Amino acid sequence: MKTALQIDLTFDQIVSIVKQLSAQEKLMLSKELEKEAIDSKLTRLLKNFKTNDLDLKTINEEVEIVRQEIYAKQ
Protein backbone atom coordinates (compact mmCIF):
# COMPACT_ATOMS: atom_id res chain seq x y z
CA MET A 1 0.00 0.00 0.00
CA LYS A 2 1.39 3.39 -1.00
CA THR A 3 0.45 6.73 0.44
CA ALA A 4 1.13 9.97 -1.38
CA LEU A 5 2.26 12.84 0.79
CA GLN A 6 2.87 16.46 -0.06
CA ILE A 7 5.39 18.38 2.02
CA ASP A 8 6.04 22.10 1.81
CA LEU A 9 9.80 22.73 2.00
CA THR A 10 11.77 25.91 1.61
CA PHE A 11 14.73 26.09 -0.72
CA ASP A 12 17.08 26.22 2.29
CA GLN A 13 15.51 23.05 3.69
CA ILE A 14 16.03 21.27 0.38
CA VAL A 15 19.67 22.39 0.28
CA SER A 16 20.12 21.09 3.80
CA ILE A 17 18.68 17.71 2.79
CA VAL A 18 20.87 17.55 -0.33
CA LYS A 19 23.97 18.23 1.78
CA GLN A 20 23.15 15.06 3.75
CA LEU A 21 23.33 12.90 0.61
CA SER A 22 26.39 10.86 -0.26
CA ALA A 23 28.63 12.01 -3.10
CA GLN A 24 27.16 9.34 -5.37
CA GLU A 25 23.60 10.39 -4.54
CA LYS A 26 24.46 14.05 -5.19
CA LEU A 27 25.86 13.05 -8.58
CA MET A 28 22.68 11.12 -9.38
CA LEU A 29 20.55 14.09 -8.31
CA SER A 30 22.67 16.42 -10.42
CA LYS A 31 22.17 14.21 -13.48
CA GLU A 32 18.41 14.08 -12.94
CA LEU A 33 18.21 17.88 -12.63
CA GLU A 34 20.31 18.24 -15.79
CA LYS A 35 17.96 15.89 -17.70
CA GLU A 36 14.95 17.91 -16.58
CA ALA A 37 16.56 21.17 -17.67
CA ILE A 38 17.49 19.72 -21.07
CA ASP A 39 14.00 18.29 -21.54
CA SER A 40 12.31 21.59 -20.76
CA LYS A 41 14.67 23.52 -23.05
CA LEU A 42 14.09 21.04 -25.88
CA THR A 43 10.32 21.21 -25.42
CA ARG A 44 10.43 25.01 -25.54
CA LEU A 45 12.62 24.94 -28.65
CA LEU A 46 10.31 22.50 -30.45
CA LYS A 47 7.28 24.64 -29.60
CA ASN A 48 9.02 27.69 -31.07
CA PHE A 49 9.72 25.93 -34.36
CA LYS A 50 6.38 24.12 -34.70
CA THR A 51 4.43 25.19 -37.77
CA ASN A 52 1.60 23.93 -39.90
CA ASP A 53 2.72 26.04 -42.87
CA LEU A 54 5.55 23.74 -43.89
CA ASP A 55 4.99 20.37 -45.53
CA LEU A 56 7.23 17.80 -47.20
CA LYS A 57 6.32 19.01 -50.70
CA THR A 58 7.46 22.56 -49.89
CA ILE A 59 10.70 21.28 -48.37
CA ASN A 60 11.43 19.13 -51.42
CA GLU A 61 10.76 22.04 -53.77
CA GLU A 62 13.18 24.26 -51.85
CA VAL A 63 15.83 21.54 -51.77
CA GLU A 64 15.54 21.11 -55.54
CA ILE A 65 15.89 24.87 -56.10
CA VAL A 66 19.05 24.98 -53.98
CA ARG A 67 20.48 21.92 -55.75
CA GLN A 68 19.92 23.55 -59.14
CA GLU A 69 21.65 26.73 -57.94
CA ILE A 70 24.62 24.74 -56.66
CA TYR A 71 24.94 22.73 -59.91
CA ALA A 72 24.69 25.92 -61.97
CA LYS A 73 27.69 27.41 -60.13
CA GLN A 74 29.91 24.37 -60.87
RAMOWO-V532622 format. One record per run of one state. SS is the DSSP state (H for helix, E for strand, - for the rest). FROM is the first residue (numbers start at 1). TO is the last residue. If there is no record, write none. Layout:
SS/FROM/TO
SS/FROM/TO
This chain:
-/1/10
H/11/19
-/20/22
H/23/49
-/50/55
H/56/73
-/74/74
